[in-house]
Amino acid sequence: MSVLSMPADPSANIRKRRRKLLYTAAGFDIPFLLILLAILVIGLISLYSAGYVYSFYWNDGDSFYFIKKQLLFAAIGIAAMFAASFVDYHHWHRFAWLVWVGSIILLGVVLLLPAESGIHRWIRIPGIGQFQPSEVAKFALVLLFAHLISLNYKRIQTFTGGFLPLLLILGVTCGLVFLEPHLSGTMLLCLLGLVLMFVGGCRVRYLLGLVALGVLVVFVAIFVLGYEQERIDVWLNPLEVYNRDYTGRSQAWQTVQSLYTIGSGGLLGQGLGNSRQKHLFLPEPQNDFIFAVVCEEIGFIGALFILLLFALLIWRGFVIAMNASDKFGSIFALGLTAQIGIQVILNIAVVTNSMPNTGISLPFFSYGGTSLVMLLAQMGIVLSISRQANLKKN
């Protein structure tokens, strides 16, 4: 039998058919896209349910205030996502330093603006609303780390050529966010940087030394200098602090009300829209503590389903990263996906009082235009990476 007449490899045909099931005609990863859209829709429904009471009382009887603005930002974010998905992600290489320097300038500007409730976190844009530079800083950090690791991967295990430059970039970014002060944002950036440095190939002993130094600094700051001692007391003894000052001004009020809200949901929940704690007991339920209202309304089973969706999204993002066409795409996709995973873990930990209340939003659920638009645009880049990998395979 001649070579030309030999039958095709059946296993190759099977693999090709399987790939077609996982990608659209444009090359997008279908599971990732569908899971993302499912999370977004559930997040918007949860936001309206959690926030309409608070919105009614604090926005002149307009129960739809939060959801109207969030829907607008979701539409902008989806448009940005699909636009980014059709742009070759390799173009981001040339803008890595520019984006990071721009984020540092924005973080500096926000520190010079008047404080709101003692913090410098937002830049107000007339006619549009508030803009949070730390959201841009997260993306800038991932982009620059992916850029540098992909260019210097042969020297990444050295101290001066690999570890030190990344550490300096991480230190500058985290330092400015810490000065806002934005403790949760600082924690997220630090963890994100460590993950990327580890995956990128930095020596483990350097990273362990950095972690040990961080633990030492936190220990001295809290237990020797007394930094954020009141917040630590609330974390360790929430009911004691709550009973000491049984008012809405109590530092433990939000934490205790969150635990009451979660406990009220039980296994199956009170029903969508039927939360009792959102009726001005749990402060600003549409923001960082929205997951507590979700637990009350759809119960442990429903909350577990949402966490499963997040886990599937992160898993699929990692699959895209591992199948990327180059190291830059792999690190870039992994970093953008890891950001969501770390943020979800930190938010759930705060809501359940597993860690001190630091004020961190739940991706695609918590109210906030900057965060939602940035996250959706970043997911568009992940889709672009999946598309480029698929086109290369075909």
Secondary structure, DSSP 8 states (H G I E B T S, - for coil): --STTS---HHHHHHHHHHHHHB-TT--BHHHHHHHHHHHHHHHHHHHHHHHHHHHHHTTT-TTHHHHHHHHHHHHHHHHHHHHHTS-GGGGGGGHHHHHHHHHHHHHHHHHS--BTTB---EEETTTEEE-HHHHHHHHHHHHHHHHHHHSTTTTTSIIIIIHHHHHHHHHHHHHHHTTT-HHHHHHHHHHHHHHHHHHT--HHHHHHHHHHHHHHHHIIIIIS-TTHHHHHHHH-HHHHHHHT-STT-TTHHHHHHHHHHHHHTTT-S-TT--STTTTTSSSTTTTTHHHHHHHHHHHHHHHHHHHHHHHHHHHHHHHHHT-SSHHHHHHHHHHHHHHHHHHHHHHHHHTTSS-------TTTSS-HHHHHHHHHHHHHHHHHHHHHHHHH-
